[in-house]
Structure formats: C-alpha cells, structure tokens
C-alpha cells in the first residue's frame, strides 16, 4: 500500500504512520511493521510530516524481517532482565536458522531457565504492551545508560553524530536498538527459543515465509567458525564498535591491525599444513564462498603457504569452462543465469580433472567473454603427482561440480566474512552488510561501478548465494573467516562518499541511508601504511600484491 501526496485524500503532517497502517492492515496479510517515507525507513510511531510518497513495509521484505527480529530480541532481553536481573544478553551471530544470543550468568543457563524465559516472553506478548519510542537528547541518553551501568551502550550513543537518539520503552524497561521497532508486543508471537551452550537460539520467520518460524537446522561446522570469530575478538579485546573507536582515537589501531592479520596468516598456515601432511590423498582443493568473501586473496595466500611446505599447487579457472551463450540456462526473467551450475560444461571439466589427476596433459579451453563463445585454447597443463590442483568458484562445495573425482581426494574450503565485531551487546553487525560494503568499494575501485548499481544487483547476488553456496557449506572440510575486526573503519572512508551519491528518489536509497547511519558509528582509520599489501582487505581497497 502506498500514499502519494496530491492523490486521494489529504493527509495532515501530524498524522501518525500507525494510523494509516491500521486502516489498511488486513487479517491474514503479512504484518506491516514500518513505512518508507520518501524512501527513508520510519517506525510507525513517527508522523508522516512533509512527504511525497509513503509505502508500507511488511514482514515479507528484508527490512520488515529485520524489524520483526529486532523487536523479538527486545522482547527476549526484557524477559531475561525481569527473571534474571544479573544476566547479560549478548546478541552474537546468525546460524542454525536463527540468531544465537549468549546469556552471561553465573554459574550458567539451564534448559529449565530457557523455558522460563520463553514462557515470560509469551506472557508479555499476550499482554499486548505498548513499545513506546522516546526521542531524547544524546547526553540524556548517555546518562541513562551510565546510570544502569551499560557503559558500552553509553559510549556508542556518545559517538553518534545526531544530537538526539530514540529509546524504546516497554513499561519500565528501555533499550537502544539500531533501527525501527514494532509498536506493541502483541504482534511478536511468531518465534521459537532453543537452549544452546552458553545461551539461546532465537528463531523468527524469514522474509520468504513471514508466517512460519523456520525449523532448527544444525550447522556445527559453521557454528564453530562463528565461535572462533568470538575468540578472535576476545584475543584483540575488541568486542564492540566503541572499543574499536577507542583504539583508533588513542593511536593503538596499528596493534589491532597487526594481530588481526597474524590471526589470518596463522589460520591459513594451519590449513596448508593439514593439506601438506595429507598430500598423497588430497589432490583437489576446492575453494568457495559468497560474494566479496575474499576467495581470490585467500587462494593466493594458501598457495604461498603450500609452497613453504615444499608443495607446488596448480590452479585451474572455472571461467574457461562456461558454455556458449546459446547453451546457457536462463532466469525466469529471460536473462542468462551464469550462476547456475548448468552454465558450466561440467562434463568437460570433470574429464580434464580426472586426466590431470592421473598425470595426463590437457589443453585448457579459453572462454571469450566478448563473443560468449568457448574457444580452443593453447595452454598445455599437467600436474605432478605431489602437487594439488586448486579450483576456486561458487560451486566448489557442490559435489555435482566434481562428481568424477572421489570425495576422499578432495579438500573443500569455505570462505566467508563473519564479522567478529558488534555495535554493542544488543546490536549485531549482519555479515551481509559487511560484505555489501566490501563489494561496493571494490566495484567502484576496480570496475567503475557506483553504489547504486551494486545495490541494485545485490538482491540477485544474495538469491544466488542462498541457492548455490549456503546449502553446501556444511560439506566443507575447513572454514576460513576472512573478516578483519578493523576493516569497517577502513571501508567507511571509501563507502560513505559512494553512499551519499545514491539519489533519494530511488528505492535503493533506503538501504543506502541505513548503511550510512551504520558507517557513521565508526571512527576513521586514516593511515593505510599499516595495512599489509597481502591483506585480504586489499582485494577491495586496492594496492594488493595479488592484483596487478
């Protein structure tokens, strides 16, 4: 539903968005949780003001799903605070089809305690209590959180550029959440709470099916790499954005950079050592991960570490195995679907893999991206019996890509940028946001594409990842977290000017505006000389030794 100024009835500026929504919300339709006013996201407790277009935001959208999840997190924190005042909820990461939240309480949480929390949450839902937004002066909010000993939240609000901040109250409980919230607890009945080691898993509906809470899906390997990310943050003593900003202001960021990079190098070396000690059987190394996860830089650094172990790996590019355009699958819209595994000549690729691993020589094909035709190549390739073959690509974890090679001969590596940093204890940084900023900066630096183009492409990129990458991540033999705890303070300097160029009259402005608000939480890292030239971050900001 949308309202346009000058069309239909006149809407006074003081009219609350909630009033408009109540007129159009139908039983059985996706819940409307916010509105876009001239492409700026607003909660329903805001007046319409001077507007041109107002559009409803429901739980069938990415924005709506995040608002609903954020509001249920508020409900969880409120219930924990009521039942266990000494406990601290820390929202950490998305996994297992939910959001893992640590609950810090001595001697620890029990399953019965989790059930009590869930019961209290549902009681608050039944009471249908109002969640009231109060706009307060920034200094007033800082004092409010200092009084309740929420120091990291006070530091966060203190760092904001705006003179005011929105605090959400439900009775006596209040919190600062980074984004809009729903206006009543009564709509927050769609959730599930599972006991997990050290905390709980909170499951809420996804935008693809806003009426159904997704079933728990065990992801032990992915969960372990996320826990490793938390350990790395603890090693660096940098859990929250205000901690990072403090290092930057006090001139201690160089140490954070060096230790972050050393953690990466150590992990890559461990993976290379394992491959080296099993080189007789692990002949095919497959590297996959979502967009902007740093796959190419990782592959180059892995090659170096393998050479340290006396191993000379050989790389083969999947790009040269694309089918001719006329044989390429198409999307439902009729465009070429290059991310579909059917876009690759899997049969030819497997034939070459088997021959190479048997010690034979092959002539690699060459794909002409201008004509859309695969051409006869001139490069002859063979692989020594003690050398592994490295293949990097989005389908690397999918057995269908390399079906002719026995699984025992493969070593699959999953790469993703799993942010170790939280905004504060209750506000996490979605991994997808960090990757989007990486891609936006890289697209401009190396492809001449502005932020608007990247933002428009991103939904299709994400859809491809959900189909072609994430379903196979648990089949990985090793996982590598390419995130660097300091990187967002570097990317900010590149991303903010690009985001500021996104015009307000396009739908993508909504996300651009949210990312701008997010970037402004970070202090700038103004010196680049401390960032090594082999850093994965250089793949996105430039001056990498791996990209000439």
C-alpha positions in Angstrom: 0.0 0.0 0.0 1.2 3.5 -0.8 0.0 7.1 -0.5 1.1 9.8 -2.8 0.8 13.5 -2.0 -1.9 15.2 -4.1 -3.5 11.9 -5.0 -6.5 10.8 -3.0 -7.4 12.3 0.4 -5.2 14.9 2.1 -3.1 13.5 5.0 -2.1 16.1 7.6 1.6 16.3 8.5 0.9 15.4 12.2 -0.9 12.1 11.3 1.0 9.2 12.8 2.0 6.4 10.4 0.4 3.9 12.7 -3.0 5.5 12.0 -2.5 5.0 8.2 -1.4 1.4 8.6 -4.3 0.5 10.9 -6.6 1.5 8.0 -5.1 -0.9 5.5 -3.7 -3.9 7.6 -5.9 -6.9 6.7 -6.1 -10.1 8.8 -4.1 -12.8 7.1 -1.8 -10.4 5.2 1.9 -10.0 6.2 2.3 -7.8 9.2 3.1 -4.1 8.4 5.9 -3.1 10.8 7.2 0.2 9.4 6.9 2.6 6.5 9.2 4.2 3.9 8.6 7.9 3.7 10.3 9.2 0.6 12.5 6.1 0.7 13.6 6.7 4.4 12.6 3.9 6.8 10.4 5.1 9.6 8.8 3.3 12.5 5.0 3.6 12.9 5.3 5.9 15.8 6.5 8.7 13.5 4.3 11.5 12.0 4.1 11.5 8.2 5.5 15.0 8.0 6.0 16.6 4.7 6.1 13.7 2.2 5.7 12.8 -1.4 5.3 9.1 -1.2 4.6 6.7 1.7 5.0 3.0 1.3 4.2 0.2 3.8 7.0 -2.1 4.9 5.8 -5.6 5.9 7.5 -8.8 7.1 7.7 -10.1 3.6 10.6 -7.7 2.9 14.2 -7.7 4.1 13.6 -4.5 6.1 10.4 -5.8 7.7 12.0 -9.1 8.7 14.9 -7.3 10.4 12.5 -5.0 12.3 10.5 -8.0 13.5 13.6 -9.9 14.6 15.0 -6.8 16.3 11.7 -6.4 18.2 11.7 -10.0 19.3 15.3 -9.6 20.5 14.0 -6.6 22.6 11.3 -9.0 24.0 14.0 -11.6 24.9 16.2 -9.0 26.7 13.2 -7.7 28.6 12.2 -11.2 29.7 15.7 -12.1 30.8 16.1 -8.8 32.7 12.8 -9.4 34.6 13.7 -13.0 35.5 17.4 -12.8 36.0 18.5 -9.2 36.6 22.2 -10.1 36.9 22.2 -11.7 33.4 23.6 -10.0 30.3 22.2 -10.9 26.9 24.8 -10.6 24.0 23.4 -10.9 20.5 26.2 -12.6 18.6 25.5 -14.3 15.2 23.1 -15.9 12.8 23.3 -19.7 12.4 21.1 -22.8 12.6 18.2 -20.8 11.1 18.2 -18.5 14.0 20.0 -15.8 16.0 22.4 -17.1 18.7 22.3 -14.9 21.8 24.8 -15.6 24.7 23.3 -15.2 28.1 26.1 -14.4 30.6 25.1 -15.6 34.0 27.0 -17.4 36.7 27.0 -20.4 37.0 25.2 -20.7 33.7 21.8 -21.2 32.0 19.8 -24.4 32.2 17.2 -25.7 29.9 14.5 -25.0 32.6 15.7 -21.4 32.8 15.4 -21.1 29.0 11.8 -22.5 29.1 11.0 -19.9 31.9 12.3 -17.1 29.6 10.3 -18.3 26.7 7.1 -18.5 28.9 7.7 -15.0 30.1 8.2 -13.7 26.6 4.8 -15.2 25.6 3.1 -13.7 28.6 4.4 -10.3 27.6 3.0 -10.9 24.1 -0.4 -11.8 25.4 -0.5 -8.6 27.5 -0.1 -6.7 24.2 2.1 -4.0 25.9 2.9 -0.8 24.1 6.5 -0.3 22.9 6.9 3.4 23.1 9.6 5.4 21.3 11.0 8.4 23.1 13.3 10.9 21.4 15.8 12.2 23.9 18.8 14.4 23.8 22.0 12.4 23.3 23.6 13.5 26.6 20.4 12.5 28.4 20.5 9.0 26.8 24.2 8.6 27.7 23.5 9.4 31.4 20.6 7.0 31.3 22.8 4.1 30.2 25.6 5.1 32.5 23.2 5.0 35.4 22.2 1.4 34.5 25.9 0.5 34.1 25.5 -0.2 30.4 28.8 1.5 29.6 29.4 0.2 26.1 25.9 1.4 25.1 26.6 4.8 26.6 29.8 5.0 24.7 28.0 4.1 21.4 25.4 6.8 21.8 28.1 9.3 22.8 29.8 8.6 19.5 26.7 9.3 17.3 26.7 12.4 15.2 23.0 13.2 15.8 22.0 15.4 18.8 19.2 13.1 19.7 18.6 9.3 20.0 15.5 7.1 20.1 15.0 5.0 23.1 12.2 2.3 23.1 10.3 1.7 26.4 8.1 -1.1 27.4 6.9 -0.3 30.9 10.0 0.4 33.0 12.3 -1.5 30.6 14.1 0.5 27.9 16.9 -0.1 25.3 18.6 1.5 22.3 18.2 -0.7 19.2 19.9 0.3 16.0 16.8 0.7 13.8 12.9 0.8 14.0 10.8 -1.4 16.2 7.2 -2.5 16.2 4.8 -0.5 18.5 3.3 -3.3 20.6 4.3 -6.7 22.0 1.1 -8.3 20.9 2.3 -8.9 17.3 5.5 -10.7 18.4 4.0 -14.2 18.8 6.0 -15.8 15.9 9.2 -17.0 17.5 10.9 -20.1 18.9 13.6 -20.3 21.6 16.1 -23.2 21.8 18.6 -23.8 24.6 22.2 -23.7 23.3 25.5 -23.9 25.1 26.0 -20.6 26.8 22.8 -19.1 25.7 19.8 -19.5 23.4 18.9 -19.6 19.7 16.1 -17.3 18.8 14.2 -18.2 15.6 11.9 -15.8 13.8 10.2 -16.1 10.4 12.2 -15.3 7.3 11.0 -12.8 4.6 10.3 -15.7 2.2 7.7 -17.1 4.6 6.7 -14.5 7.2 4.1 -16.6 8.9 6.2 -19.6 9.7 9.1 -20.0 12.1 11.8 -22.0 10.3 12.8 -25.4 11.7 16.1 -25.6 13.5 18.9 -26.7 11.1 22.1 -27.9 12.7 25.2 -26.2 11.3 28.0 -27.5 13.6 30.9 -26.5 11.3 29.5 -23.1 10.6 28.7 -22.6 14.3 32.3 -23.5 15.2 33.8 -20.9 12.9 31.5 -18.3 14.3 32.6 -19.2 17.8 36.2 -18.8 16.6 35.3 -15.3 15.5 34.2 -14.5 19.0 37.5 -15.9 20.4 39.4 -13.7 18.0 37.5 -10.6 19.2 38.4 -11.6 22.8 42.1 -12.0 21.9 42.0 -8.5 20.4 40.0 -7.2 23.4 37.7 -5.5 20.9 34.1 -6.8 21.2 32.2 -3.7 20.3 32.4 -0.7 17.9 33.2 1.7 20.8 36.2 -0.5 21.7 37.5 -0.2 18.2 36.9 3.6 18.1 38.9 3.9 21.4 41.9 2.1 19.8 41.7 4.4 16.8 41.4 7.6 18.9 44.3 6.6 21.2 46.6 5.6 18.4 46.6 1.9 19.2 45.0 0.7 15.9 48.3 -0.5 14.4 48.5 -3.3 17.0 44.9 -4.3 16.3 45.7 -4.5 12.5 48.9 -6.5 13.0 47.3 -9.1 15.4 44.2 -9.4 13.1 46.4 -10.1 10.1 48.6 -12.5 12.1 45.4 -14.5 13.1 44.6 -14.8 9.4 48.1 -15.9 8.5 48.1 -18.5 11.3 44.8 -20.0 10.2 45.9 -20.2 6.5 49.1 -21.8 7.6 47.2 -24.4 9.6 45.1 -25.3 6.6 48.2 -25.5 4.4 49.9 -27.7 7.0 47.0 -30.1 7.0 46.9 -30.4 3.3 50.7 -30.9 3.2 50.6 -33.7 5.7 47.9 -35.5 3.6 49.1 -34.6 0.2 49.1 -38.2 -1.0 45.3 -38.3 -1.0 44.2 -34.6 -1.1 44.8 -33.8 -4.7 41.9 -31.5 -5.4 41.5 -28.3 -3.3 38.1 -26.6 -3.8 37.5 -23.0 -2.5 34.1 -21.5 -2.4 32.3 -18.7 -0.6 29.7 -15.9 -1.1 30.4 -12.6 -2.9 33.1 -10.4 -1.5 34.4 -13.1 0.9 38.0 -12.7 -0.3 38.3 -16.0 -2.1 40.9 -14.9 -4.6 43.3 -13.4 -2.0 42.8 -16.4 0.2 43.7 -18.8 -2.6 46.9 -16.8 -3.4 47.9 -16.8 0.3 47.2 -20.5 0.6 49.4 -21.1 -2.5 52.3 -19.3 -0.7 51.8 -21.3 2.5 51.7 -24.6 0.5 55.0 -23.6 -1.2 56.5 -23.0 2.2 55.8 -26.7 2.8 57.5 -27.6 -0.5 54.3 -28.1 -2.4 53.8 -26.5 -5.8 50.0 -26.2 -6.4 48.5 -25.7 -9.8 45.4 -23.5 -10.3 42.6 -24.0 -12.9 40.0 -21.4 -13.7 36.3 -22.3 -13.9 35.7 -19.3 -16.1 37.1 -21.0 -19.1 34.5 -23.8 -18.8 31.4 -21.7 -19.3 29.1 -22.9 -22.0 28.4 -20.8 -25.1 25.7 -18.3 -24.5 23.1 -20.1 -26.6 23.5 -23.2 -24.3 23.4 -21.2 -21.0 20.4 -21.6 -18.7 18.2 -18.5 -18.3 16.4 -17.0 -15.3 12.6 -16.7 -15.1 13.1 -13.1 -16.5 14.9 -14.5 -19.5 18.4 -13.3 -18.6 21.5 -15.6 -18.8 21.9 -17.4 -15.5 25.7 -17.6 -15.2 25.5 -18.6 -11.5 23.6 -21.7 -12.4 25.9 -24.8 -12.3 24.3 -25.7 -15.7 26.1 -22.6 -17.2 29.4 -24.7 -16.8 30.4 -27.5 -19.1 30.6 -29.9 -16.1 31.3 -32.9 -18.3 34.4 -31.4 -19.9 35.6 -30.0 -16.6 35.4 -33.4 -14.9 37.1 -35.1 -17.9 40.0 -32.7 -17.5 40.2 -33.1 -13.7 40.4 -36.9 -14.0 43.0 -36.8 -16.7 45.1 -34.2 -14.8 45.0 -36.1 -11.5 46.0 -39.3 -13.5 49.1 -37.4 -14.6 48.0 -36.7 -18.2 48.3 -33.4 -20.0 45.3 -31.5 -21.2 44.8 -28.4 -23.4 42.8 -25.9 -21.4 39.9 -24.2 -23.2 39.6 -20.4 -23.4 36.4 -18.6 -22.9 35.8 -15.4 -24.9 33.5 -13.2 -22.7 33.1 -10.7 -25.6 31.6 -13.2 -28.0 30.1 -15.6 -25.4 31.9 -18.5 -27.1 34.3 -21.1 -25.7 37.4 -21.2 -27.9 40.1 -23.8 -28.4 42.9 -23.0 -26.0 46.7 -23.1 -26.4 47.8 -23.6 -22.8 49.0 -27.2 -22.1 48.7 -28.2 -18.4 49.8 -31.2 -16.4 50.1 -31.8 -12.6 52.9 -33.5 -10.8 51.8 -36.5 -8.5 52.8 -34.5 -5.4 51.0 -31.3 -6.5 47.4 -30.4 -5.6 45.0 -28.8 -8.1 43.3 -25.7 -6.8 39.9 -24.7 -8.1 38.1 -21.5 -6.9 34.4 -20.8 -7.6 30.9 -20.5 -6.2 30.1 -24.2 -6.9 33.2 -25.6 -5.3 31.4 -27.3 -2.4 28.7 -28.8 -4.6 29.6 -32.4 -5.3 27.9 -32.1 -8.7 30.8 -29.9 -9.9 33.4 -32.6 -9.4 31.4 -35.8 -9.4 34.0 -37.8 -11.3 36.7 -37.3 -8.6 36.3 -39.4 -5.4 35.3 -37.4 -2.3 38.4 -38.8 -0.5 40.7 -36.9 -2.9 39.0 -33.5 -2.3 39.6 -30.9 0.4 36.8 -28.3 0.4 37.4 -24.9 2.0 34.5 -22.5 2.7 35.4 -18.8 2.9 33.1 -16.1 4.4 33.5 -12.7 6.1 31.9 -13.4 9.5 32.1 -10.1 11.4 33.6 -10.5 14.9 32.5 -7.0 16.0 29.2 -6.0 17.4 27.8 -2.5 17.5 27.1 -3.2 21.2 25.8 -6.1 23.2 22.3 -5.9 21.8 23.1 -4.7 18.2 24.9 -7.1 15.9 26.5 -6.3 12.6 25.0 -8.5 9.9 27.6 -10.3 7.8 25.7 -9.4 4.7 26.1 -5.7 5.4 29.9 -6.0 5.8 30.1 -8.0 2.5 27.9 -5.5 0.7 30.3 -2.6 1.8 33.3 -4.6 0.6 31.6 -5.3 -2.8 30.5 -1.7 -3.2 34.0 -0.4 -2.6 35.6 -3.0 -4.9 33.0 -2.4 -7.7 33.9 1.3 -7.7 37.7 0.9 -7.3 38.2 -1.7 -10.0 35.0 -1.8 -12.1 34.0 1.9 -12.2 30.5 1.0 -10.9 28.8 3.3 -8.5 27.0 2.3 -5.3 23.5 2.4 -6.9 24.5 -0.3 -9.4 25.9 -2.5 -6.6 22.8 -2.0 -4.5 20.5 -3.0 -7.4 22.5 -6.1 -8.1 22.7 -7.2 -4.5 19.3 -9.0 -4.2 20.1 -11.2 -7.2 23.6 -11.9 -5.7 22.1 -12.9 -2.4 19.5 -15.1 -4.1 22.3 -16.9 -5.9 24.2 -17.4 -2.7 21.1 -18.9 -1.0 20.7 -21.4 -3.9 24.3 -22.2 -4.9 26.5 -21.7 -1.8 24.9 -21.8 1.6 23.2 -25.2 1.2 26.6 -26.8 0.8 28.7 -25.0 3.4 28.5 -27.9 6.0 30.2 -30.2 3.5 33.4 -28.1 3.8 36.5 -29.7 5.4 37.8 -26.4 6.6 36.2 -22.9 7.1 38.1 -19.7 7.0 36.7 -16.4 8.3 38.1 -13.6 6.1 36.6 -10.7 8.2 39.1 -8.4 9.9 37.9 -6.7 13.0 39.2 -3.3 11.9 38.1 -3.4 8.3 34.8 -1.4 8.6 36.6 1.6 9.9 38.7 1.5 6.7 35.9 0.7 4.3 33.9 3.6 5.8 36.2 6.2 4.1 35.6 4.7 0.7 31.9 3.8 1.2 30.4 7.0 2.7 31.1 9.2 -0.4 29.6 6.5 -2.7 26.5 6.0 -0.5 26.0 9.8 -0.3 25.7 9.8 -4.1 22.6 7.5 -4.1 19.7 9.7 -5.1 16.8 9.9 -2.7 14.1 9.2 -5.3 15.2 5.6 -5.9 14.2 2.6 -3.7 17.8 1.7 -3.1 18.1 4.9 -1.1 16.5 3.1 1.9 19.4 0.7 2.2 22.0 3.3 1.3 20.7 5.6 4.1 20.7 2.7 6.6 24.3 1.8 5.7 25.3 5.5 6.0 24.0 5.6 9.6 25.9 2.4 10.3 29.2 3.7 8.8 28.9 6.8 10.9 29.3 4.7 14.1 32.9 4.2 13.2 35.9 6.4 13.7 38.1 6.7 10.6 41.3 4.8 10.2 43.1 7.5 8.2 46.5 5.8 7.6 46.9 3.0 5.2 50.5 2.2 5.6 49.8 -0.3 8.5 47.6 -2.5 6.3 49.8 -5.2 4.7 49.9 -5.4 0.9 48.9 -9.1 1.1 45.9 -8.4 3.4 42.5 -9.7 2.2 41.2 -6.2 2.7 43.5 -5.0 -0.2 41.3 -7.1 -2.6 38.7 -4.4 -2.0 40.5 -1.1 -1.3 43.4 -1.6 -3.7 47.3 -2.0 -3.7 47.2 -5.7 -3.2 50.3 -7.6 -4.4 47.9 -10.3 -5.8 46.1 -7.9 -8.2 48.1 -6.0 -10.8 
